[in-house]
Amino acid sequence: MERKLHIWSWILVGALLLPLFQQVTGLVHTRKLKGAVKIAEVPEFSKDDWFSVAYQPAAEKALNDRFGFRAVFVRVNNQLAFTLYRKALASGVVIGKKNYLYESNYIKAYYGTDFLGDSVISEKVRKLKVIQDSLAEKGTKLLLAFAAGKGSYYPDFFPDRYHTEKGPTNIETYVKFCQEAGLNYIDFNSWFLEMKDTSRYCLYPRTGVHWSYYGMVLVVDSLIRYTEELTGKDMPEFEWGNIKVSRKYRSSDRDIEDGMNILFRVNYDKLAYPEIHYPEDESDSVKSIVIADSFYWGLHNLGISNRAFHEGEFWYYYNRIMANHLEEAILVEEIDVLPKLIESDVIILMATEATMDRFPFGFIEDVYALIQE
């Protein structure tokens, strides 16, 4: 009996020391956590911070974020919460019926609980029309692109506790007022809904927040064609085909699931992955600036910015500017905005329903003021 207790005692000590061993040596490879994971910085020791008790909690937080096998323990905890309690330990994530995963803002946007009101949107559209006409006089086209939204696409799988009366929504009101005002726009949200029952391949993945890879390819093709029509200039012939159907997901097709940081996959639906190609003799005639939320990231990564457009720039949330011809990202506030816009052939404003309450992220206020000067 004593021998068994002795063995179990050593096993317990070994288990307790294992995380420390991993922290010090890093010998065992573990998957890093995904999503908005912030690791606290190790504080610099100072006598003043020690005696004011400012150093200790900061050091404790830094050590807690770095102990051995932390990612494994986090995943085990998150998996237990998901499996036993149908709970996602990731900010804003909602687990729907049949494991359809949402971010809560999409559900709010679908029901219109974030609705800005007719007067607010009408005034924004009025200013956008002034901006569109002013830029057109300089040879620059303005185009609004309303991305598809998961709330609108899959409302049938919302958890019952989220069901409420549906009111007017920001995206529907924007589309209505843009049409009345004569603004250039593409309504991808309605287009995806029209294709929902006829598309051969999935346009919106069960565990992703963005449109599927296949859906993105359709959007790139449509965006290029519409831009050619709007500007009257030729762009590279975007070619795609040879579609591979796979359960091995690419791009952002399971980004909500990844952000949940659980042990086992939630979804094994088959998704389509076309091969894409831009011809080597691509045109460089259309220079673009795209001001958008995260829905443009996938298109940007598919090469539309630097292969379809000439020196295309992605102004992420009208804050950070990314482009192949830039050595590193710069901030919008660091540049002279209006001349930069006028240098471009087309300005594209893109957002999904979940961010329409902020759309287009300060662009209207800044540019409208600049053209009034």
N, C-alpha and C positions, 0 to 999 in steps of 0.2 A: 504493500500500500504506500509506504513511504517513498519507494522508488518511483512509483507512478506519479505521486505528487511532485517529486523532484523533477521528473521529465516534463510534466505540464508546466511547472514553474519556469523552466528554461525556455519552453515554447512561448509562454506568455511574455517573458523578457525579450525574446527574439522578435516577437511580433511588434512589441512596443518600440524596439530599436530600429526596426526595418525602415520606417519613414525617415529617420535621421540618417541612416546609411544611404538611402536614395538621395536625400537632400545634399549630402556631402559629396557623394561619388557620381551621381547621375548615370549610373551604369545601366539601369533598366529604362528602356524607352517607353514613354507614355504619351498618348495623344493629347495635344494641347487643347484647352477649352476654346470654344468658338463663340463668336458674337461679341457683344460689348462687355468684355472682361477687362477690368482695370486692376493692375498690379501696383500696390502701394510702393513708393520709393523708400529705400532704406535711408532713414534720417541720419544726418551727420551729427555725431556726438558733440555736445558742448556742456560745460559745467552749468551754465545758466539754465539750459533746457532741462537738465537733470533735476536741479533743485526746484524748478518751477513745475515739475511733473508734466512737461510738454513732450519730453523725449520718450518716456516709457510707453504711452499708448500708440505713438507713431511707430516705434520699434516693434511692438506687439503685432500691429496690423501688418507690417512688412514681413515679419516672420510667419504669420498665419497665411499670407498669400504665397509663401515659398516652401512650406514644409513638404517633405517627400511624399510622392503619390497623391498630392492634393487633388489633381485632376481626376484621379480614379475615385477618390472618396466623394467628390462633388457629383460625379456621374452616378455613383451608386445611390446617393441621397436623392438625386433628381429622378432616377428611374423608379425608386420606391414611391415617390410622391405621384408620379404619373400612373404607375400600375395599380397602386392601392387606392388612391384618392382622386384619380383623374384630374390632377393638378399639375400645371406647368410652372416650374420655378424659374421663369424667365419673364422679364418685365413686359407687360402688355399682351402676352400670349394667351389665347383662348382655345381650349380644346373643344371642338365641335363634335357632332354626331359622326360616327364611322371614322373617327380620327382625322377629320378635316381640321386643319390648324389655321387659325386666324390671328391677326393682331387686332386688338379691340377697336382701334380707330376705324377699321374698315366696316365694322358692325355699326358704329356710330354714324359713319358717313352714309351707309345704306338706309338707315331709318331717318336720317336727317336731323339727328340730335345735335349736330355741330353746324347747322344751317346758319349762314351769315345774315340772310334776309335779302329780299328782292332789292331794296334800296342800296345796300352795300355793293352787291354784285353788279347792279345796273351802273353804278358810278365807276366801278373798276373797268367795266366793259367800255363805257364812254371814253375813259382815258386811254384805254388800249386802242380804240379806234383813232383817236387823235395821234397816238404814237405810230400806229400802222401807216396812216396817211402821211405823217411827217417823214418817216423813214423812206416811204415809197418815193417821195420827191427827190431823195438822195440816191435812189437806185437800190435800196435795201428792202427786202420783203420780210414781213412778220407772219409767223405761222404758229397757231396754238394747236397742241396735240394732247388730247385727253386720253390718258392711258387707261387700260382696263383695270378694274378693281375686283378683288376677290370677294368682297361683300356682295356686290351686285351679281357676280358670276355664280356664287354658291350660297344663296340665302337659305336654302332648304336644310342646311346642315348646322345652322346656328343652334347653340344650346337653348333649350326652352326658356330658361331664365332671362335670356336676352331679348325675347320677342316683345315688341311694343308696336304701337301704331306708327305706320310709315307716313312721314310728312314730306314736304318739298326738300330736295337735296341740292347741295352746292353744284355738283357736276351737271345735273339736269338743267338747273337754272342758268349756269354759264353757257351751256350749249344753246339754250333757247335765246338768250340775249345776244350771243355772238352771231347767231343766224340772222336775227333781226337787225343787228348793227352792220352787217356786211363784213365781219371779220373773217380772215382766212383761218380755217380750223379743220382738224380731223378728229372725229369722235370714235376712237378705237374701242371705247367701252361698249358702245352700242353695237359696233361691228362684231366684237367677240361674242356678244349675246346672240346676235343673228346666226353666227356660225356654230353655236354651242351644240345643237342637235344634229348638225350635218358634217362637222369636221371629222375627218378620219382619225386624226390624232388629238391627244389631249392638249388643250390650249392653256390650261391652268392647273398646275400640279396640286395634289391633295395636301402636301406638307410644305409647300413653298408659298411665299407671300407675293412673289412677282409672277408675271406671265411665264409660261414654259419656254424652253429653248426653241421649240418648234414655233410657238407663238411669236417669239422675238424675231425669228427669221421672216415670218409673214409681215411683221411690222416694219422691219428694215426695208424689205422690198417695196412696201406701200409708201413708206416715207420718201424713198428715193424717187419713185414715180411722181408723187405729188409735188415734190420740190422741183423736179424738172418742169412740170406743167406750170408751176407758180413763177419760176424764174425765167423760163424760156431757154434754159441752158442744158446741155447734155451732161450727164453724169455716167460713171462707169456702169456697165451692165452687170448688176448683181446677179450671180448665178447660184442656184442651189438645187440639190437633187440627191440621189443615192441615199435614201433615208434609212438609218439604222434604228431599229427599235430595241430598247434595252432597259433593264432594271438598274443598271449602273448609271446613276445620275451625274449630269454635268452642271456647270454653271450654278445658278441659284435655285435649281429645281427642288431643293429640300432645305432652303435656308432657315425657315422657322424651326424645323426639326433639328438642324445643326445647332442653332442657338439655344435649344433646350438642354443640350449637353447631357444626353441620356446614353445608356449602354447599348440598347438594341434599336434597330431601325423600326420605324412606325409603319412605313409605307413601301410596298413593293410593286406598285402599279408600273406598267410598261410605258415609257415615254419615247417620243420620236426625236432623233437627232440627224437632221439633214447635213450633208456636206455643203459647205459654202465656198464660193470662189469669186475673187475680183480679178478681172483681166490685167495682165501686166502693162498693157498700153492704156492704163486708166486715165480718164480725164481729170484735170485739176482746175476746172473752170468755176466750181461753186464753192465759195468760202463761207463757212458757217460758224455760228455760235449757238450752242444749245444750253438753255437755262432750265434745269430740271431737278427733280427729286431722284431717288435711287432707281426709278424705272428706266432711266437712260443708261445706267451702268452696264447692263447686259448688252445693249446695242453698241455702246462704246467699246466693250470688250470684243464684240464681233467684228470690229474694224471699221464701222461706219464713219467714225470721226476722221481717221487718217487715210482710209482707203477709198471711201465713197466721196467724202468732202475733201476740199483742199485746206490743209492746216486747220481742220475742225477743232474747235475748242468746246470743252464741257465745263460750264460754270455751275458747279454743284451747289444747289440751293442759293444761287446768286451770291455765293460766298467765296468758294475756292475754285480757281481756274486750273484745269488740267488739259494738257495737249502734248502731242509728241514733239513739237518744236520748242517746247519749254523744258529747260533742264530740271526744274522742280515746280511744284504747284505754287501759285501766287494768289494773293487775296484780291477780290474785286475792288476793295477800298484803296488798293495801291495803284490803280490805273485810272486813266481818264476815260470814263465809260462811253460817252457819246461818240467821240471820234472812232473808237474801237468798233462800235456798232455799225457806224456808217461805212467802215472799210469792208464789212461783210456783205455777202449777197443775200443771206437769209438768216433771220433770228428765229429760233424755234423755242417756244415755251412749252414744257411738258410737265404734267403731274397726274397722279392717280387720285381717286376719290378721297383717300385717307388724308391727303395733304391739301385738298382744295380750299380748306379754310385759311390756308396761308399763301395760296397761289397768287401771283408768281414770285413770292418770297422777297418782296421789296423792290422788284424791278419797276413796277408801275410808278410808284412814288418817286423814285430817283429819276427815271428817264422823263417822266411827264414834267417834272420841275426843270430839268435841263433844257428841254425843247421850248419851254416857256420863257427862258432867259433871253 
